[in-house]
Amino acid sequence: MDHFLYRDGALYAEDVPVAEIAAAVGTPFYVYSTATLERHFKLFDEALEGTEHLVCYAMKAASNQAILKTLAKLGAGMDVVSQGEYLRARAAGVPGDKIVFSGVGKTYEEIHTALTGGIRQFNVESEPEMIVIDQVAQKLGVKAPITIRVNPDVDAKTHAKIATGKSENKFGIPISRAKEVYALAASLPGLEVIGIDCHIGSQLTDLEPFRLAYEKVAELTETLRAEGHNIRRLDLGGGLGIPYTRSNEAPPLPVEYGQLIKDTLGHLDCEIEIEPGRLIAGNAGLMVSKVIYVKSGEGRDFLIIDGAMNDLIRPAMYEAHHDIIPVIEPVPGTEQQPYDIVGPVCESGDTFAKQRNLAPMVAGDLVAFRSAGAYGAVMASEYNSRPLIPEVLVHGDQFAVIRERPSFDEMINRDTIPAWL
Ligand SMILES: *Cc1c(COP(=O)(O)O)cnc(C)c1O
């Protein structure tokens, strides 16, 4: 559920007409709903009620400071995958003891920053990384809290580019080797082993892969405890999918996911961490764009819009579907026609949708891409020298620009000319 609805024929973001934001900031832009962000966070938090837990928002999904602060105010922890994200989380007021550090390639400097600034735990992804964390911790005279990310070798049944829990993926250590890697961890004086971590992929629309993975985590918990490890925290990753189309079967709800966690792991008396990203931010954001031209091609009409693959890369990168709706609601009964909806970038991949049915559009009309809040703005680039598009946050009847569109001069002047030129 989200807070982008038509009212009297116009699309609203909460209590603000989307067209009003477009008039104020220009197109294209991203707009997020505070109420939706908050609602989604609370759904997870409530799903784990009765169990000691922390919901750590996977901030790579959408990492604007205002979004982080909105969630931090509700008590969210953060899952970070880089020094930049760590520093963003701290700047948004998240205490170190609510930040978990994930990612396969944490560098010495990143580990140092997190250990000196405060960290809840590192989710360790390999033995070489574990050794570096130990070295940094020893140098600082502290013990680094760690979990080890195990790869349970289950098929997440999602897009290949976002499946992470199969043995051929680069993530974690094979669960079959967990005993020896935990033994190594226990022997390193700079580390304190506190738990197990597991994240099998993103946009999962079925609970079964989670069940298979968590059953393996439960078994591993018992095995490691029998070996003398004090396993007291289980980080279960993120990955719960969202509906990208209205017609699709609905993915499982957070409450069902929470129940699965309790069923598979509740008996272990561990603190539970989850790291949802997409489900919190995805349907909390739209990308709004304007039709530049309607071009009649051979046998098809193109809607050329001012948003492009550099602004929202998911369709080009993952063949992702986004519902695209007009900002002015068509009068009921309007006959639709198929359009290929494309951006201005010089690549055929800059195609958002093929033969998508929409009410007839003309130049100047606004369209909104639904479910664009996660992996949207954060993946944007300035390809084709198109400045990053602004981000706007709505709160009831208020809205604020939370990242400005840079001017062309700002974009150009970030480059510097060497002395020999
Ligand atoms: C990407 C990622 C997440 C979040 O995944 P979503 O599908 O956005 O919920 C959580 N944990 C880790 C380690 C990740 O890499």
The ligand as an SDF file (V2000), in Angstrom:
LIG
                    3D

 15 15  0  0  0  0  0  0  0  0999 V2000
   20.6200   -5.4610   -0.9020 C   0  0  0  0  0  0  0  0  0  0  0  0
   20.7240   -6.0470    0.4460 C   0  0  0  0  0  0  0  0  0  0  0  0
   19.6510   -5.9560    1.3370 C   0  0  0  0  0  0  0  0  0  0  0  0
   18.3240   -5.3650    0.9650 C   0  0  0  0  0  0  0  0  0  0  0  0
   17.6390   -6.0960    0.0100 O   0  0  0  0  0  0  0  0  0  0  0  0
   16.1540   -5.6500   -0.3930 P   0  0  0  0  0  0  0  0  0  0  0  0
   15.7820   -6.5990   -1.4640 O   0  0  0  0  0  0  0  0  0  0  0  0
   16.2320   -4.2550   -0.8650 O   0  0  0  0  0  0  0  0  0  0  0  0
   15.3030   -5.7970    0.8160 O   0  0  0  0  0  0  0  0  0  0  0  0
   19.8260   -6.4520    2.6170 C   0  0  0  0  0  0  0  0  0  0  0  0
   21.0000   -7.0070    3.0080 N   0  0  0  0  0  0  0  0  0  0  0  0
   22.0520   -7.1210    2.1690 C   0  0  0  0  0  0  0  0  0  0  0  0
   23.2980   -7.7270    2.6540 C   0  0  0  0  0  0  0  0  0  0  0  0
   21.9500   -6.6470    0.8690 C   0  0  0  0  0  0  0  0  0  0  0  0
   22.9850   -6.7560    0.0340 O   0  0  0  0  0  0  0  0  0  0  0  0
  1  2  1  0
  2  3  1  0
  2 14  2  0
  3  4  1  0
  3 10  2  0
  4  5  1  0
  5  6  1  0
  6  7  2  0
  6  8  1  0
  6  9  1  0
 10 11  1  0
 11 12  2  0
 12 13  1  0
 12 14  1  0
 14 15  1  0
M  END
$$$$
